[in-house]
Amino acid sequence: MYIKKYITRILLAFFLLALPTTLLAADEIYKPFIFAYSSENDMETTAETVRAKLTEAGFEISGENSPYEGVLNIVVTNAALQTASAASDFGTFAAAQRVFLTKMGDAVQVSYTNPNYMALAYRLESDLVPIKESLVEALGTEKEFGSKKGLNAKRLTKYRYMGFPMFTERFDKPDLLATYESHEEAVAKLEEGLAADSANVTKVYRIDVPGTSDTLFGVAIAEGNGGDDHIMTKIDFEDTRSSAHLPYEILVKDNEIYALGARFRIAISFPDLKMVGSHSFAGIMSAPGAIKKALKTASGNLK
């Protein structure tokens, strides 16, 4: 009897000693973006340096765009990122990482999406730590940003706009834009719509994930209430800019075309954005509907 009580006390002591560490891991905080460094060179010179560093680190540049003046987004991927993303349902939305250059005064800010944050928000089985390490080694890291307090893993994996059940847009319920007879037809229709600049939506990149029927597109929206410039002018106002919110993704999965709900997609990049007030969702109230309509039109769905 005495031995049993002794063993119980030892096990309890070990549990209590381990508890703070466990809680600490559970409460680890994540932020959407990573600030690498500020360059004193001009945009093109900085871009050339960044491209070279990314390529040397084993990344493939899938596409680039300048959604508005003073910004250049460089979208990258590699085989490891594609494999890790495709292993989860709708995980291919995370098959691209976005590196962005933003002109601020006399300097160019170089930043990129935080793979750990995306892995949680997009519910991947992988934490994408190797991808983050590669980006950090290639470009450096000064700080994580995009949210003052950040979010823990529990909130990120169940994230929804403003956290209210009435706003049902979340990662595992993406918008179905269109359905076709086959994956090939769906991709062809989307390519056709993007080439025709349907609803002012154009292609930035395309990633075909080997061994799957998943094709990920990145798109720019040029004008209207869902336009890139229109939205970012109203919500991207901090000194360290979050330009890597763009471009939006469209996923062709099997014979169906999907996009993440715009409220979710905007909120996950700007989790501190308030409902009302200056620089708030109120200023882009019509944007989510406009984005969905534009992406449906680009996908060949004219209803």
C-alpha positions as CSV (number, residue, x, y, z in Angstrom):
1,M,0.0,0.0,0.0
2,Y,2.8,2.4,1.0
3,I,4.7,1.6,-2.3
4,K,1.6,2.4,-4.3
5,K,1.2,5.8,-2.6
6,Y,4.9,6.5,-3.2
7,I,4.7,5.7,-6.9
8,T,1.5,7.9,-7.2
9,R,3.3,10.8,-5.5
10,I,6.3,10.5,-7.9
11,L,4.0,10.4,-10.9
12,L,2.1,13.4,-9.7
13,A,5.3,15.3,-9.1
14,F,6.6,14.6,-12.6
15,F,3.2,15.8,-14.0
16,L,3.3,19.0,-12.0
17,L,6.9,19.7,-13.1
18,A,6.0,19.1,-16.7
19,L,2.8,21.2,-16.6
20,P,4.3,24.7,-17.1
21,T,6.2,23.6,-20.2
22,T,3.1,22.0,-21.6
23,L,1.0,25.1,-21.0
24,L,3.8,27.2,-22.5
25,A,3.8,25.2,-25.7
26,A,0.1,25.4,-26.0
27,D,0.2,29.1,-25.6
28,E,2.9,29.8,-28.2
29,I,1.9,32.9,-30.2
30,Y,2.0,33.2,-34.0
31,K,1.7,36.2,-36.2
32,P,0.9,36.3,-40.0
33,F,4.1,37.8,-41.4
34,I,7.9,37.9,-40.8
35,F,9.9,41.1,-41.4
36,A,13.3,40.2,-42.9
37,Y,15.1,43.5,-43.3
38,S,15.0,47.0,-44.8
39,S,17.0,47.7,-47.9
40,E,18.4,51.0,-48.9
41,N,18.6,49.9,-52.5
42,D,15.9,50.7,-55.1
43,M,13.0,48.2,-55.7
44,E,14.5,46.5,-58.7
45,T,18.0,46.0,-57.2
46,T,16.4,44.7,-54.0
47,A,14.2,42.4,-56.0
48,E,17.2,40.9,-57.9
49,T,18.9,40.2,-54.6
50,V,15.8,38.6,-53.1
51,R,15.2,36.4,-56.2
52,A,18.8,35.2,-56.1
53,K,18.6,34.3,-52.4
54,L,15.3,32.5,-52.8
55,T,16.5,30.4,-55.8
56,E,19.7,29.6,-54.0
57,A,17.7,28.3,-51.0
58,G,15.8,25.9,-53.2
59,F,12.6,27.8,-53.9
60,E,11.0,28.1,-57.3
61,I,9.5,31.5,-58.2
62,S,6.0,30.8,-59.4
63,G,5.0,34.3,-60.2
64,E,5.2,38.0,-59.5
65,N,3.0,41.0,-59.5
66,S,2.7,44.7,-58.5
67,P,-0.9,45.0,-57.4
68,Y,-0.4,48.8,-56.8
69,E,2.5,51.3,-56.8
70,G,5.4,50.7,-54.5
71,V,4.7,46.9,-54.0
72,L,6.2,43.8,-55.5
73,N,5.0,40.3,-54.5
74,I,7.2,37.4,-55.3
75,V,5.4,34.0,-54.9
76,V,7.5,30.9,-54.2
77,T,7.1,27.2,-53.8
78,N,9.1,24.0,-53.8
79,A,8.4,20.2,-53.8
80,A,8.5,19.9,-50.0
81,L,6.0,22.7,-49.5
82,Q,3.7,21.2,-52.1
83,T,3.9,17.7,-50.6
84,A,3.2,19.0,-47.1
85,S,0.3,21.1,-48.2
86,A,-1.4,18.5,-50.4
87,A,-1.4,16.0,-47.5
88,S,-4.3,17.9,-45.9
89,D,-7.8,18.5,-47.1
90,F,-7.8,21.8,-49.0
91,G,-4.2,22.2,-47.7
92,T,-3.0,23.1,-51.2
93,F,-4.2,26.6,-50.5
94,A,-0.9,26.8,-48.6
95,A,1.3,25.5,-51.5
96,A,2.7,29.0,-52.1
97,Q,4.5,31.4,-49.8
98,R,4.6,35.1,-50.5
99,V,7.6,37.3,-50.3
100,F,6.9,41.0,-50.6
101,L,8.8,44.2,-51.2
102,T,7.2,47.4,-50.1
103,K,8.6,50.9,-50.8
104,M,8.3,53.0,-47.6
105,G,10.1,56.4,-47.8
106,D,13.7,55.9,-48.9
107,A,13.8,52.2,-48.0
108,V,12.3,48.9,-49.3
109,Q,10.8,46.6,-46.7
110,V,11.4,42.9,-47.3
111,S,9.0,40.5,-45.6
112,Y,7.2,37.2,-46.1
113,T,4.3,35.1,-45.0
114,N,5.0,33.1,-41.8
115,P,4.8,29.4,-42.7
116,N,4.0,28.3,-39.1
117,Y,1.0,30.6,-39.0
118,M,-0.3,29.5,-42.4
119,A,0.2,25.8,-41.4
120,L,-2.1,26.3,-38.5
121,A,-4.6,28.6,-40.2
122,Y,-4.9,26.2,-43.2
123,R,-5.0,23.1,-40.9
124,L,-2.0,21.3,-42.3
125,E,-0.7,18.1,-40.8
126,S,2.8,19.6,-41.1
127,D,4.0,22.7,-39.2
128,L,6.1,23.8,-42.2
129,V,9.0,24.5,-39.9
130,P,11.6,23.4,-42.6
131,I,10.0,25.9,-45.0
132,K,10.3,28.7,-42.4
133,E,13.9,27.8,-41.7
134,S,14.7,27.9,-45.4
135,L,13.1,31.4,-45.7
136,V,14.8,32.7,-42.6
137,E,18.2,31.4,-43.8
138,A,17.7,32.9,-47.2
139,L,16.3,36.3,-46.2
140,G,16.8,36.7,-42.5
141,T,14.3,37.6,-39.7
142,E,14.0,40.7,-37.5
143,K,10.5,40.2,-36.1
144,E,7.1,38.6,-36.7
145,F,4.2,41.0,-37.2
146,G,0.7,41.5,-38.5
147,S,-1.0,41.3,-35.1
148,K,-0.1,43.0,-31.8
149,K,-0.9,40.1,-29.6
150,G,-0.9,37.3,-32.1
151,L,-2.9,34.1,-32.0
152,N,-2.3,30.7,-30.4
153,A,-2.6,27.4,-32.1
154,K,-6.1,26.7,-30.8
155,R,-7.5,30.0,-32.1
156,L,-5.7,29.6,-35.5
157,T,-6.9,26.1,-36.2
158,K,-10.5,27.1,-35.5
159,Y,-10.3,30.6,-36.9
160,R,-13.3,32.3,-38.2
161,Y,-14.0,36.0,-38.9
162,M,-14.4,37.9,-35.7
163,G,-14.8,34.6,-33.9
164,F,-18.6,34.7,-34.1
165,P,-20.6,31.6,-35.1
166,M,-22.9,33.8,-37.2
167,F,-20.0,34.5,-39.5
168,T,-19.5,31.0,-40.9
169,E,-16.6,31.7,-43.2
170,R,-13.7,29.5,-42.1
171,F,-11.0,27.5,-43.7
172,D,-12.8,24.2,-44.0
173,K,-15.8,25.8,-45.7
174,P,-14.4,27.4,-48.8
175,D,-16.6,29.0,-51.5
176,L,-17.4,26.7,-54.4
177,L,-17.1,28.9,-57.5
178,A,-17.8,26.4,-60.3
179,T,-18.1,22.7,-61.2
180,Y,-17.1,21.0,-64.5
181,E,-16.9,17.6,-65.9
182,S,-13.2,17.1,-65.2
183,H,-10.2,18.6,-63.6
184,E,-8.8,19.4,-67.1
185,E,-11.9,21.2,-68.1
186,A,-12.1,23.2,-64.9
187,V,-8.4,24.3,-65.3
188,A,-9.0,25.2,-68.9
189,K,-12.1,27.3,-68.1
190,L,-10.3,29.1,-65.3
191,E,-7.3,29.8,-67.6
192,E,-9.6,31.1,-70.2
193,G,-11.4,33.5,-67.8
194,L,-8.1,34.8,-66.4
195,A,-6.6,35.3,-69.9
196,A,-9.7,37.3,-70.9
197,D,-9.4,39.5,-67.8
198,S,-12.9,38.5,-66.8
199,A,-14.2,40.8,-64.0
200,N,-10.7,42.4,-63.9
201,V,-9.2,39.2,-62.5
202,T,-5.8,38.1,-63.9
203,K,-3.4,35.3,-63.2
204,V,-0.3,35.8,-61.1
205,Y,0.9,32.2,-60.8
206,R,-0.2,28.6,-61.3
207,I,1.1,25.6,-59.4
208,D,0.2,22.0,-60.5
209,V,0.9,19.7,-57.5
210,P,2.4,16.4,-58.7
211,G,0.5,13.3,-57.9
212,T,-2.7,15.1,-57.2
213,S,-5.7,16.6,-59.0
214,D,-4.9,20.0,-57.3
215,T,-4.0,23.1,-59.2
216,L,-3.5,26.3,-57.3
217,F,-3.8,29.7,-58.9
218,G,-2.9,33.1,-57.5
219,V,-4.9,36.0,-58.9
220,A,-5.0,39.8,-58.9
221,I,-8.2,41.9,-58.9
222,A,-7.5,45.2,-60.6
223,E,-10.7,47.3,-59.9
224,G,-14.0,47.6,-58.1
225,N,-14.9,47.1,-54.5
226,G,-12.9,43.9,-54.3
227,G,-9.9,45.5,-56.0
228,D,-6.5,44.9,-54.5
229,D,-5.5,48.6,-54.3
230,H,-9.0,49.6,-53.0
231,I,-8.8,47.1,-50.1
232,M,-5.2,47.6,-49.1
233,T,-5.4,51.4,-49.1
234,K,-8.1,51.1,-46.4
235,I,-6.7,48.3,-44.1
236,D,-2.9,48.2,-44.6
237,F,-1.9,51.2,-42.6
238,E,0.8,50.1,-40.1
239,D,4.4,51.3,-40.5
240,T,5.4,47.7,-41.3
241,R,3.2,46.8,-44.3
242,S,1.3,43.6,-44.8
243,S,1.4,43.6,-48.6
244,A,1.8,39.8,-48.6
245,H,-1.9,39.5,-48.0
246,L,-2.1,39.4,-51.8
247,P,-2.6,37.7,-54.2
248,Y,-5.8,35.7,-53.5
249,E,-5.8,32.0,-54.3
250,I,-8.2,29.9,-56.4
251,L,-7.9,26.1,-56.0
252,V,-9.0,23.7,-58.7
253,K,-9.6,20.4,-56.8
254,D,-10.7,17.5,-58.9
255,N,-13.4,19.0,-61.1
256,E,-14.4,21.8,-58.8
257,I,-13.1,25.4,-58.3
258,Y,-12.8,26.9,-54.9
259,A,-11.7,30.1,-53.1
260,L,-11.4,30.8,-49.4
261,G,-14.2,32.9,-48.1
262,A,-13.1,36.5,-48.5
263,R,-14.0,37.4,-44.9
264,F,-11.8,34.6,-43.6
265,R,-9.0,35.3,-46.1
266,I,-8.8,39.0,-45.2
267,A,-9.2,38.4,-41.5
268,I,-6.5,35.8,-41.3
269,S,-4.0,38.3,-42.7
270,F,-5.4,41.1,-40.5
271,P,-6.6,39.5,-37.3
272,D,-6.6,42.8,-35.4
273,L,-8.8,44.6,-37.8
274,K,-11.9,46.0,-36.0
275,M,-15.5,45.7,-37.1
276,V,-16.1,49.5,-37.2
277,G,-14.1,52.7,-37.0
278,S,-11.2,54.0,-39.1
279,H,-9.2,51.4,-40.9
280,S,-11.8,48.7,-40.2
281,F,-14.0,46.1,-42.0
282,A,-16.7,48.7,-42.2
283,G,-14.6,50.5,-44.8
284,I,-14.5,47.4,-47.0
285,M,-18.0,46.1,-46.2
286,S,-18.8,45.4,-49.8
287,A,-15.4,43.8,-50.6
288,P,-16.1,40.1,-49.7
289,G,-19.2,39.9,-51.9
290,A,-17.3,41.7,-54.7
291,I,-14.4,39.4,-54.5
292,K,-16.5,36.3,-54.5
293,K,-18.5,37.5,-57.5
294,A,-15.3,38.4,-59.4
295,L,-13.7,35.0,-58.8
296,K,-16.9,33.2,-59.8
297,T,-16.9,35.2,-63.1
298,A,-13.3,34.4,-63.7
299,S,-14.1,30.7,-63.1
300,G,-16.7,30.8,-65.9
301,N,-19.7,30.9,-63.5
302,L,-21.9,33.8,-64.8
303,K,-24.8,33.1,-62.5
